[in-house]
Amino acid sequence: MSALTRRGFLGVLGGTALAAAGCAEISGELLRSRLALPRPFTVPLPIPEVARHVRPGRYELTQRAAKMEIIPGTTTEVLGYGGTFPGPTLDLRRGSRVTVAVRNELSVPTSTHLHGGVTPPGSDGYPTDLVAPGGGAKDYDYPLEQRAATLWYHDHRMDFTAPQVWRGLAGMALVRDDEEDALPLPRGERELPLMICDRAFEEDGSFRYPSPPGGGHSGHTGHMAAVDGDYMEGVEGDVILVNGAPWPVAEVTATRYRLRLLNASNARRYRLRLAPGGRFTQIGSDSGLLAAPVAHDELPISPGERYDVVVDFSAYPVGSAVTLVNTLADGPARNVMRFVVARRAADDTAVPAVLSRPPGRVAPVTTRRFDFRRSAEGVWAINGHPYRPGVPLARPRLGTAEVWRLSSDFHHPVHVHLAHFLVLARNGRAPAAPDAGWKDTVDVRPYEVVDVLARFDGYRGRYMLHCHNLEHEDMAMMADFEVI
C-alpha cells in the first residue's frame, strides 16, 4: 500500500474522494511471506475433527502449542485449541445446555469468545476476563437458546486478539435444531465447514506477524502493544488458508453441497465468486436460516461474517475444476480453493422455497449512534473514545429492540456481542441482498451509515460492540454496553 493509502486515507474528506484515491476496497496492509509459496490446489481440503464431549453436555478444550505442517515441507508452531488449527468443531444442539471447559497450557493469557452466541456475560469472553497461562482453566456455559446457525469461537484477549488468533486460536461451532433438521439440505460429507483466512510465513515456515518496535506489552491500556504502527489498518497475509490448508482442493460429486463460509481473517475482506461461473444459493446468515433462499453471483464477506450457502455441482460436467476466487485481490490472494467434480452420484437433496420462520421485527424503543473512526489523538475509537473497560456507551433493556446507527471512516466490520440484528438501510437506501437475515456482524464501508435493528434477548449484564478488524480491536476500537 502506498504512503497515501496507508496513512493519508484518514485525511480524505469523503467517500467519493476516498474511492478516487484508489483505496475504497483496501482493508489492511499486506505482509508478504519470506518463503517460496506452494502451488495452489495441491493440498487436500482438511475437515477439522468434531469435538467429542467427555460426558453429556461437557466438552474440554486444551489450548496448547503444537507443530503442524501448513506449508508443505515446513513446520509451523500454532497456538491451538486441542493443539490444532483450526480447533475442533463444536457440533451443538439448540437447548442442550453445554459447558466448554478451556484449559490454558500456553505461555500467554487467553479469553474465549463464542462469536454469535447468546451467552451469559460471565461466559462471553470479555477481554479482561482472562484464563491464566500455565494451566489456568475456566468453564464457559452455553445454554444455546438460539436458532441453528454457523458460529465460531476465538481468543478475545485484551490488546492481543489479533496476534493470538493469527497464530491459531480459532475454531467453528455449529448449532442445529429441529427446524433445520426437517429440511432436505445436504448433510454429512456434503456439508463442508470452510474457515477462510490469510496468513504470512517466515522462511522457516513459522507464522509471520508484525511486532512493534522493541516488542513487549504495555499493559491493558496500551492498545497498540501487539502490532507495528505501520499496520494500523490491519494485517493481510499473502497465503489464503481454508481449514488451515493453503489453497486446498476438494473432490466433490456432481450433487448439491452445503458450504458454511466463515471469514476468520484479521482484516482481509473477500468478494467470493465461482470460476468459470456459477451461483451461490444463500440459505443462512450469521444468526440462522433465512426465511427463503437468495441467489448470488458473488458474496462479499468481511472479517467475522458467515454465509450458509448451497452450490449445485451437477451444473458442471464431470471432470470440471471449479475455483472459489476472491475478486478483491490480485496475485496469490485471488485464489481461495478449488473443487474438482469427480463423478456423478444420486442426490435427494433440495433447497425449499421456504426455509424457516425467523423472528419478526419488533418496534424499536430508541435510536443510538456509534461512530467508528480515528480519533483526534490518532487512535481507532468509537464515538471519539478509545476503549474504556467498564464504561458502557448504552444501557438497552432486556427484551427490547433499538436502532443502532453505525458510521465509519474506513472499512469497519462491526460485531455486536449477544444481540442479533437486521440490517435496515445503507446510507438511507435499502440494504444489499447479502445483508439478508439476522446477523451479528456487518461491514460498514468508508463514509457509510448503516442502520441495524438490534434485539436484546437472553441475559442482563455487560457486553461489547467492536470492530472485527482484529488490529483495530486491539487498538481500542471497542466499547461496552450493559443490558439492564
BELCORNOR-V497477 format. One line per field, one symbol per residue. phi: phi as a letter, one per 20 degrees, with the letter a starting at -180 (. if undefined). burial: 1 if it has 16 or more other C-alpha atoms within 10 Angstrom, else 0. A space follows every 10 residues. Layout:
# BELCORNOR-V497477
phi->???
burial->???
This chain:
# BELCORNOR-V497477
phi->.ffffeceff efeaffffff fncfdfcadf defdcfefff mddffedgfe fdfebgncdc cdebebecee egnccceddc fmmccffgfe ddcgnegcdd eddddeecfb bedefnfecg gfdengfdee effmofbbed ecflebfgae dbcafcfgmc ggfffgepeb aecdddbfgf gfeeegbmfe ddfcedbdbc cfgenffdbf efgnmnceof dfmcfebgff dffpddedde dclndflfcc ecefbfcede ecedffcfec cebeceqqce dfdbdgdpff fbfcecebce begnfccdcd defffdfgnf dddeddfecd mgffedacdd eeaebfbdeb dffddadfge fcffeaccdc ddafefendf bdlndfgcgn dfebcfegnd ccededcbdb fcfeddfmfd bdfeaclmdg ffgfffnfcc bbeeeglddd ecdddddobe pecccafeff ffgfenebbe cced
burial->0000110011 0100100100 0011111111 1110000001 1110111100 1010000111 1111111101 1000111111 1111111111 0111000111 1111110011 1111111111 1011111011 1110001111 1111111111 1111111111 1111111111 1111110001 0000110001 1111111111 1000111111 0100000000 1011111100 1111111111 1111111111 0111111111 1111111111 1111000111 1111111111 1111010111 1111111111 1111010101 1111111010 0011111111 1100000000 1000110000 0000000011 1111000011 1111111010 0110011101 1111111111 1111111111 1111110000 1001111111 1111111111 1111111111 0111111111 1111111111 1110
